[in-house]
Amino acid sequence: MVRYTIKLTKQEVAELEAIVSKGSHTTQTYRCAYILLNTYEGDYSRKVTNERICEVLRIGMRTIDRVKKRT
């Protein structure tokens, strides 16, 4: 399976956190924001496994890979 690494700037992280904390977005937008924030491999981020994300969000591994690929 292809592995994608996510590297975000501080501004991108702030935008994603704003999406998660505010309440007027679609479910798909929330889901993508959560995936990107949890798979982000930055200096101060903590790495969460794809399996754990699948359990919490109740989604498949392919969904995670598709979101990562689009980024």
C-alpha positions in Angstrom: 0.0 0.0 0.0 1.2 3.5 -0.8 2.2 5.6 2.1 1.7 9.4 2.0 3.3 11.7 4.5 1.5 14.9 5.5 3.5 18.0 6.2 1.5 21.1 7.1 2.4 24.7 7.8 1.4 26.5 11.0 -1.3 28.4 9.0 -2.7 25.1 7.5 -2.8 23.6 11.0 -4.6 26.6 12.3 -7.2 26.5 9.5 -7.9 22.8 10.1 -8.3 23.4 13.8 -10.7 26.2 13.1 -12.8 23.8 10.9 -12.9 21.3 13.7 -13.8 23.8 16.4 -16.5 25.7 14.5 -19.8 24.2 13.6 -20.9 25.1 10.1 -19.1 22.6 7.9 -20.1 19.4 6.2 -19.4 16.0 7.6 -16.8 15.3 4.9 -15.0 18.5 5.7 -14.8 17.5 9.4 -13.6 14.0 8.6 -10.9 15.3 6.3 -9.7 17.9 8.8 -9.6 15.2 11.6 -7.6 12.8 9.3 -5.1 15.5 8.3 -4.6 16.8 11.8 -4.0 13.3 13.2 -1.7 12.1 10.4 0.3 15.3 10.4 4.0 14.6 11.0 5.3 17.8 12.4 7.7 18.8 15.1 5.1 19.1 17.9 2.5 16.6 16.7 1.9 13.2 18.1 1.6 10.4 15.6 -1.6 8.5 15.6 -1.8 5.2 13.6 -4.2 4.8 10.7 -5.8 1.8 12.5 -6.6 4.0 15.5 -8.1 6.7 13.2 -10.2 4.0 11.6 -11.6 2.9 14.9 -12.4 6.4 16.2 -14.0 7.8 13.0 -15.4 4.4 11.8 -13.9 4.7 8.3 -11.7 2.5 6.2 -8.0 2.6 5.5 -8.7 3.5 1.9 -10.5 6.6 2.9 -7.5 7.8 4.9 -5.2 7.1 2.0 -7.5 8.9 -0.4 -7.6 12.0 1.8 -3.8 12.0 2.2 -3.3 11.6 -1.5 -5.6 14.6 -2.3 -3.5 16.8 0.0 
